[in-house]
Each structure stands twice: as C-alpha cells, then as structure tokens.
Amino acid sequence: MPLVPRLVAIGVLSVGFVTLTIAITAGAFTGLDLQVAQAMHDAWAPPLHPLFQLVAELGSIELTTILMLALTVYLWRAGFGSDALVFIVFIAGLAFELFYRLNLHHPGPPRSLSEADGPSISQLFPAASTGNSFPSGHMLRTVIVYGLLAFVIRRLSTSPRIRTLAAAGAIIVIVLMAVDRLYLDVHWESDVIGGLILGSIALLAGTVWLDRPRKADN
C-alpha cells in the first residue's frame, strides 16, 4: 500500500479511536459488552482454559517485548540502522495504553464472569491494579509486534511462500488473541476493539517509517 493511503488510514483510525472512547465514556457499549461477556462465559469449558492461557502468553508484555527487541537488533545488525527506530511505535503504544488505563474509568468484567488470565508481570504494574481495562494491552501489543514482524519478513524475503505464511501467521495470532480476550472474559468487547484500533494505528505508523522515502546515494 502506498504511503499516502496509510497516512489517511492513520487519520481515520485515530478519529475512530477517539469516537470509540467517547462512546464508551457515555455508556453506549455497556449493553453490548455485557451480552458478549455473558455469551463467552456461558461457552467457557474448563478443559480449554490452559489452552487459552497459553494463547494469552503470545500477547504478554514479556514475549512481545522480547520479539520487538529481537526485531530491533536484527534491523540494526543487518544494516538498516535508522529502521531500528521502529521500536518507538511499540513504546508509544504502551504509553497510550497506560494513559488510558490510568485516566479513563472503565472497569473490566466482574470476577463472576472472568477467568484466570495467563501469568504476566504486567499484573504488578499500577495500571493493572486500577481495574480499568480499556484498551486491551494484549490486543494492542499483538497487532503491533506480529504485524511488524510480518511486514519486515514480507519486505525482505524472496520466497512467495514465506511472505504468504508471514502475513497469514500474523492474522491468525491477532484473531486468536481477540477471541482469547473475550473467551477468558478478561476484557470487554469494546476493550478488544480499542486495542485493535490503537494497535493498527501504531502498526501503520511503523510501516510508514520503514517505507519512508530514502535519500539517493551520491
């Protein structure tokens, strides 16, 4: 996709995210959030719990940070020095998540619905103890990290099969994470949408940086 459409998409998604935030604050999603959460709670099966906890680890702060650092180091050592600065979009995404968690009153699903999430050191962070759940950090990090990994692989690989697998793999992980957040009832459906939108904004910004116009060699 050319740069201009991506920049337009960033603007549209930003407006959408702000609109979603306003709608959540006004309580427009309360009814739908409860319906989706109750439906997922009714569908919950104990034998599947460990599997979904494992899926949750794919979007954990630990694994996504390791993967983002690995991508950064690879770009730097492969001679794409300035491209390694793409890690800034990951940091910015985390900063926005923290800001909203601390400032937007939006308590997560009650304990009567939610199941135990995958273990993570993020539970020790102040933002996790506020009880606010918008946006979903797992969703945000998953979109940014796996999206960027797929983008870089598609840009550098000469194998059509690998390029296809990279894109398909990223999409599968993102979809699994969205289902995981809802199935475990650790996030409202509006939280997942918010994480998806905010993550997409950061991902597009990262691809814009990686595809930015380069100065011609002298």
Summary of the structure (lengths in Angstrom):
residues: 218
radius of gyration: 18.0
end to end distance: 27.9
largest distance: 65.4
contacts: 668
relative contact order: 0.18
helix: 75%
strand: 1%
